[in-house]
Amino acid sequence: MTAAFVAGADAPTEVPLKRRLKRAERARQFKALALVLPLLLFLLFTFLGPIAGMLWHSVDDWEVPKTLPHTVAALSDWNGKDLPDEKAFAALAGDLQAARAAGTVAIASKRLNYVINGFRTTLASTARNLKTAPEPGTAKDTLIAVNPAWGDRATWAAIKSASGPLTSFYILGALDLTRNVDGAIVAAPAEQAIYRDVFARTFTIGFGVTALCLILGFPVAYLLANLPAGRSNLLMIFVLLPFWTSLLVRTCAWIVLLQSEGVVNDGLRWLGVIDEPLRLIYNRFGVYVAMTHVLLPFMILPLYSTMKAISPAYMRAAASLGASPVTAFRRIYLPQTLPGVGAGSLLVFILAIGYYITPALVGGAADQMISYFIAFYTTETVNWGLASALGAVLLLATLLLAVVYGKLVHGQQVTGGMKN
Amino acid sequence: MSANHAPRTTSQRAAWITTVVASTLVFIFLMAPILAIMPLSFSSGAYLTYPLPGFSLRWYQDFLNSPRWMLSLKNSMIIGVASTILSMVLGTMASLGLAQWKSKFKPLVLAVVLSPVVVPGVITAVGLYFFFAPIGLTGSYAGLILAHTALATPFVVITVSATLQSFDMNLARAAASLGASPLVAFRRVILPLILPGLASGALFAFATSFDEVVVVLFMAGPEQRTLPREMFSGIRENISPTITAAAVILTTVSVILLATMEALRRRNEKLKGNLPG
């Protein structure tokens, strides 16, 4: 406004003023960015960095290059068809002796054992029995004499496949795939191929919980949206209180309720409905009950706000035009709730597939979802590569769904900017 | 029954009654676990069944006298308060900045800032575990506070941004034109008006940290175990009535947080209603 005023009065000063305003605006934008920057840097260190680190672990292949560097170098021009030449055997003998002296044989053998079960023994026994460096030119015969596995091209192919610096081994493993001796991608052996089932189970449970939340949440949201404000606010407490109650408290409470000596079984026995306690927990049923309970508010709240915005005039108009209540509900009301149904369902599904605590506490061995296996490989067997690869697949699925969710609810609304 | 949804015909009335009955059952389902566990914590017996043999406060006494539970309560408080303060500072600054920043990268930055809410807990926890272990931040308060701050800040940004959206920037401009420095304008004009929003953000942040268990599971040493973490082990081993006492204490904290939040929301709505639009 100032610009226009000055421009009218005295044209020559217009340019510098415009530039000054521009500069002021640029300073303002710079200040705004400076306010956001600390949080971005903080998240870089405490969130983005760690996630990137996890993704890096899923492709990082450092163990064999670090412990058997000369062998890796000698195998770099190996054709993979026949046994490697004498040079590679001599390099391996040298590397193994050095690794044994440094106490690092276990690092390489752990990694190689993922490729061929039993490699740990091969490597350990070879390192142990190789007292002195073989005479020049005899390394091949010496090693094969110590352990016949060295005469098998698969043993060498395993080392070459783990030669780094990057590997697709863990990602393929997370998808029940592996590479055969010739490096072609094939199905993993049946006893290792469990992850597709785990992912399928995760999505099945996620889908089931979402469906249950929708069925249970829809009438509640409808009721809350159509009651007078006073009463609906009061009833809203029944939704918000569980929402705010600790996840651990609710999970613990379900165990108390559902276990074989629990409140529900005792009650049913007292009523004479059953003689033997029902198995209500540490199985799929318990997982569905507890997870539906935890996630139900995430369905009710978006449904409620969508239904609240639907004008009753539409239903009255439909009725006045002769639609039966069922038709009016199905053709007029229901379509208008779809954005809420979509948002609530996606939200519940996204949260459900990442669940760890609840299934871990109320599920049986056959009800553990993908998060359980990520935690298991991280802390129990310390197979960080596989843990990270499984995490990468789950992260990808979650982010794809989150993008769809963002599009659905126009996530950018959150900070549309202050009133100007 | 609502004026705008007065059922007229018999079938409409039947549908409405069905809705009421179904909703009542769902409300019972929602409240049952909390209501069932409360009386058990006051039981004088050691078994978690009804009818209660008698009333006693022995499990609360047990809780208060147990060094393990008390340490976990103290840890939850330390980590909760520290990460609330840190996330309030970072989140409020970022919200103020985001509200004025105009750039095509804004949606991307916003997605990054809000992403800790969406990413599954285990992935965050595993990533932090890999990242913090080599630099000695696992098994420390600092590591847990940093992690919980990252998880809590999105809620602060969401709440504070929503408040700023209804804040009239002309008030800040008026303050500036009357000679207030940006800092004075913030403290004397902006802050008092967005205070309820900030308080809600702080409550959200505290609740997030107070309830978080997955990151704690991976990163806490025995000295940093929080209340939910202690409950996790308790449930794993066997559920003693002391856990129900801990659960009731946790729920009481939740109720206080919820009630405060509700009061703030009401106050805010009243303020908005009174101010000319």
Boltz contact constraints between the chains, C-beta under 6 A:
constraints:
  - contact:
      token1: [A, 32]
      token2: [B, 97]
      max_distance: 6.0
  - contact:
      token1: [A, 32]
      token2: [B, 100]
      max_distance: 6.0
  - contact:
      token1: [A, 32]
      token2: [B, 101]
      max_distance: 6.0
  - contact:
      token1: [A, 33]
      token2: [B, 101]
      max_distance: 6.0
  - contact:
      token1: [A, 35]
      token2: [B, 93]
      max_distance: 6.0
  - contact:
      token1: [A, 35]
      token2: [B, 96]
      max_distance: 6.0
  - contact:
      token1: [A, 35]
      token2: [B, 97]
      max_distance: 6.0
  - contact:
      token1: [A, 36]
      token2: [B, 94]
      max_distance: 6.0
  - contact:
      token1: [A, 36]
      token2: [B, 97]
      max_distance: 6.0
  - contact:
      token1: [A, 36]
      token2: [B, 98]
      max_distance: 6.0
  - contact:
      token1: [A, 38]
      token2: [B, 90]
      max_distance: 6.0
  - contact:
      token1: [A, 39]
      token2: [B, 90]
      max_distance: 6.0
  - contact:
      token1: [A, 39]
      token2: [B, 94]
      max_distance: 6.0
  - contact:
      token1: [A, 42]
      token2: [B, 90]
      max_distance: 6.0
  - contact:
      token1: [A, 46]
      token2: [B, 146]
      max_distance: 6.0
  - contact:
      token1: [A, 46]
      token2: [B, 150]
      max_distance: 6.0
  - contact:
      token1: [A, 47]
      token2: [B, 116]
      max_distance: 6.0
  - contact:
      token1: [A, 47]
      token2: [B, 150]
      max_distance: 6.0
  - contact:
      token1: [A, 49]
      token2: [B, 131]
      max_distance: 6.0
  - contact:
      token1: [A, 50]
      token2: [B, 127]
      max_distance: 6.0
  - contact:
      token1: [A, 50]
      token2: [B, 128]
      max_distance: 6.0
  - contact:
      token1: [A, 50]
      token2: [B, 131]
      max_distance: 6.0
  - contact:
      token1: [A, 51]
      token2: [B, 127]
      max_distance: 6.0
  - contact:
      token1: [A, 53]
      token2: [B, 127]
      max_distance: 6.0
  - contact:
      token1: [A, 53]
      token2: [B, 130]
      max_distance: 6.0
  - contact:
      token1: [A, 53]
      token2: [B, 131]
      max_distance: 6.0
  - contact:
      token1: [A, 54]
      token2: [B, 126]
      max_distance: 6.0
  - contact:
      token1: [A, 54]
      token2: [B, 127]
      max_distance: 6.0
  - contact:
      token1: [A, 216]
      token2: [B, 26]
      max_distance: 6.0
  - contact:
      token1: [A, 219]
      token2: [B, 19]
      max_distance: 6.0
  - contact:
      token1: [A, 219]
      token2: [B, 22]
      max_distance: 6.0
  - contact:
      token1: [A, 219]
      token2: [B, 23]
      max_distance: 6.0
  - contact:
      token1: [A, 220]
      token2: [B, 23]
      max_distance: 6.0
  - contact:
      token1: [A, 220]
      token2: [B, 26]
      max_distance: 6.0
  - contact:
      token1: [A, 222]
      token2: [B, 19]
      max_distance: 6.0
  - contact:
      token1: [A, 223]
      token2: [B, 19]
      max_distance: 6.0
  - contact:
      token1: [A, 223]
      token2: [B, 23]
      max_distance: 6.0
  - contact:
      token1: [A, 226]
      token2: [B, 2]
      max_distance: 6.0
  - contact:
      token1: [A, 226]
      token2: [B, 5]
      max_distance: 6.0
  - contact:
      token1: [A, 227]
      token2: [B, 2]
      max_distance: 6.0
  - contact:
      token1: [A, 228]
      token2: [B, 2]
      max_distance: 6.0
  - contact:
      token1: [A, 238]
      token2: [B, 27]
      max_distance: 6.0
  - contact:
      token1: [A, 238]
      token2: [B, 30]
      max_distance: 6.0
  - contact:
      token1: [A, 238]
      token2: [B, 31]
      max_distance: 6.0
  - contact:
      token1: [A, 240]
      token2: [B, 258]
      max_distance: 6.0
  - contact:
      token1: [A, 242]
      token2: [B, 30]
      max_distance: 6.0
  - contact:
      token1: [A, 244]
      token2: [B, 254]
      max_distance: 6.0
  - contact:
      token1: [A, 244]
      token2: [B, 258]
      max_distance: 6.0
  - contact:
      token1: [A, 245]
      token2: [B, 34]
      max_distance: 6.0
  - contact:
      token1: [A, 245]
      token2: [B, 251]
      max_distance: 6.0
  - contact:
      token1: [A, 245]
      token2: [B, 254]
      max_distance: 6.0
  - contact:
      token1: [A, 246]
      token2: [B, 211]
      max_distance: 6.0
  - contact:
      token1: [A, 246]
      token2: [B, 250]
      max_distance: 6.0
  - contact:
      token1: [A, 248]
      token2: [B, 228]
      max_distance: 6.0
  - contact:
      token1: [A, 248]
      token2: [B, 231]
      max_distance: 6.0
  - contact:
      token1: [A, 249]
      token2: [B, 247]
      max_distance: 6.0
  - contact:
      token1: [A, 249]
      token2: [B, 250]
      max_distance: 6.0
  - contact:
      token1: [A, 249]
      token2: [B, 251]
      max_distance: 6.0
  - contact:
      token1: [A, 250]
      token2: [B, 33]
      max_distance: 6.0
  - contact:
      token1: [A, 252]
      token2: [B, 235]
      max_distance: 6.0
  - contact:
      token1: [A, 252]
      token2: [B, 243]
      max_distance: 6.0
  - contact:
      token1: [A, 252]
      token2: [B, 247]
      max_distance: 6.0
  - contact:
      token1: [A, 253]
      token2: [B, 33]
      max_distance: 6.0
  - contact:
      token1: [A, 253]
      token2: [B, 37]
      max_distance: 6.0
  - contact:
      token1: [A, 254]
      token2: [B, 33]
      max_distance: 6.0
  - contact:
      token1: [A, 256]
      token2: [B, 37]
      max_distance: 6.0
  - contact:
      token1: [A, 256]
      token2: [B, 48]
      max_distance: 6.0
  - contact:
      token1: [A, 257]
      token2: [B, 36]
      max_distance: 6.0
  - contact:
      token1: [A, 263]
      token2: [B, 36]
      max_distance: 6.0
  - contact:
      token1: [A, 266]
      token2: [B, 49]
      max_distance: 6.0
  - contact:
      token1: [A, 312]
      token2: [B, 4]
      max_distance: 6.0
  - contact:
      token1: [A, 325]
      token2: [B, 11]
      max_distance: 6.0
  - contact:
      token1: [A, 325]
      token2: [B, 12]
      max_distance: 6.0
  - contact:
      token1: [A, 354]
      token2: [B, 120]
      max_distance: 6.0
  - contact:
      token1: [A, 356]
      token2: [B, 122]
      max_distance: 6.0
  - contact:
      token1: [A, 356]
      token2: [B, 214]
      max_distance: 6.0
  - contact:
      token1: [A, 357]
      token2: [B, 213]
      max_distance: 6.0
  - contact:
      token1: [A, 361]
      token2: [B, 235]
      max_distance: 6.0
  - contact:
      token1: [A, 371]
      token2: [B, 122]
      max_distance: 6.0
  - contact:
      token1: [A, 374]
      token2: [B, 122]
      max_distance: 6.0
  - contact:
      token1: [A, 374]
      token2: [B, 126]
      max_distance: 6.0
  - contact:
      token1: [A, 375]
      token2: [B, 122]
      max_distance: 6.0
  - contact:
      token1: [A, 378]
      token2: [B, 126]
      max_distance: 6.0
  - contact:
      token1: [A, 391]
      token2: [B, 123]
      max_distance: 6.0
  - contact:
      token1: [A, 391]
      token2: [B, 126]
      max_distance: 6.0
  - contact:
      token1: [A, 395]
      token2: [B, 123]
      max_distance: 6.0
  - contact:
      token1: [A, 402]
      token2: [B, 118]
      max_distance: 6.0
  - contact:
      token1: [A, 412]
      token2: [B, 107]
      max_distance: 6.0
  - contact:
      token1: [A, 414]
      token2: [B, 158]
      max_distance: 6.0
  - contact:
      token1: [A, 414]
      token2: [B, 161]
      max_distance: 6.0
  - contact:
      token1: [A, 415]
      token2: [B, 98]
      max_distance: 6.0
  - contact:
      token1: [A, 415]
      token2: [B, 161]
      max_distance: 6.0
  - contact:
      token1: [A, 417]
      token2: [B, 99]
      max_distance: 6.0
  - contact:
      token1: [A, 418]
      token2: [B, 99]
      max_distance: 6.0
  - contact:
      token1: [A, 418]
      token2: [B, 164]
      max_distance: 6.0
  - contact:
      token1: [A, 418]
      token2: [B, 167]
      max_distance: 6.0
  - contact:
      token1: [A, 418]
      token2: [B, 169]
      max_distance: 6.0
  - contact:
      token1: [A, 419]
      token2: [B, 168]
      max_distance: 6.0
  - contact:
      token1: [A, 419]
      token2: [B, 169]
      max_distance: 6.0
  - contact:
      token1: [A, 420]
      token2: [B, 169]
      max_distance: 6.0
